[in-house]
């Protein structure tokens, strides 16, 4: 079945003031929705990061995709590569992390093709990936230090939310309790690198006391020096299941890994297949956090998982602000990944207020998302909601995510240079 059209819709939706090592989330998160339309009218859905650069790249490859067989995803990837070449893009705020543009552009297109294939054949995406090894995929409670509200800027009123502030151990415990009560999570991750390590150590110990037996992890996004990371790792030896990206780069990660007992995880120093040999040789990481938006789609993510199994590396999943199309794709991938070693990350609870898929297909049960039953991804696009969030983007004038610049509007002297501690 040939592809008749590819529709690209950039959108924006509300995001809370979540703090990280290079600033704070702006009031709007940016995403892009891709629709693959087949000759018979079947539509497949994909979702990826937003902003003008990714939107322009998707538009640049549109003609290369139209007319191709929806089942010929390898050929489609090659055609996209012919348009984009070996250009790279940067991600991860102040940290950089160059990535091949073709992989990030192909990912939502591949997902949309798989969604369309599943609808044509009457099977789920996870069945196209080899079949599920689990019926539901576990996710972790993703904690953030956060302000009570977005401050008054540009003549607008402050923008609050139902979560409230979380700036100390007590606030994080309350946030965790709310997440667990609503979604049933059975593991916990803290986004760190925001406050001095002593405060974040105290937060992890408070969480361990409040939720005994639940696995804990912490992610300062490269915010610590090697000595600081070693000290924190040793102080939290009994509390952490893994320590995520405490320092920058594979060499520094290896230096920390030699001195702490828990495995180190990453979505920053291993972001492409080319990074794996050096990481394995150095012993930089014990867990790779996959992300199909970064690694080039669902099938390439399964390839990554197979490589990790070869080298006895754990596998989990990284997340960024996203909506239901991405959550569905992540869940089908997690269901079909035999060696998924840890609960996956998801920002989804933070971004539920302006969903673009119809309710019912996606739900949390005891901290896991059951694989949707319908063909393809099993989710249906709410076109009115999509149009509304596209209008939100157009009115905002936003073109890029910039956590650091937003933080500097509140704290003019803010310095995102890493390591901070």
Secondary structure, DSSP 4 states (H G I P E B T S, - for coil): -BEEEEEEEEEEEE---BEETTEE--SEEEEEEEEEEETTS-EEEEEEE-SHHHHHHHHHHHHHHTTSBTT-HHHHHHHHHHHHTT-EE--SGGG---EEHHHHHHHHHHHHHHHHHHHHHT-BHHHHTT--S-SEEEB-EEEE-B-SEE---TTPPPEE-SS--B-SHHHHHHHHHHHHHHH--SEEEEE-SSS-HHHHHHHHHHHHHHTTTSEEEEE-TT-S-HHHHHHHHHHTTTTEEEEE--SSSHHHHHHHHTT-SSEEEESSS--SGGGHHHHHHHT--SEEEE-HHHHTSHHHHHHHHHHHHHTT-EEEE---S--HHHHHHHHHHHHH-TT--SPBP--GGGGGGG--B-TTS--EETTEEEPP-SSBT---B-HHHHHHHHHHHHHHT--S--HHHHHHHHSTT----S---
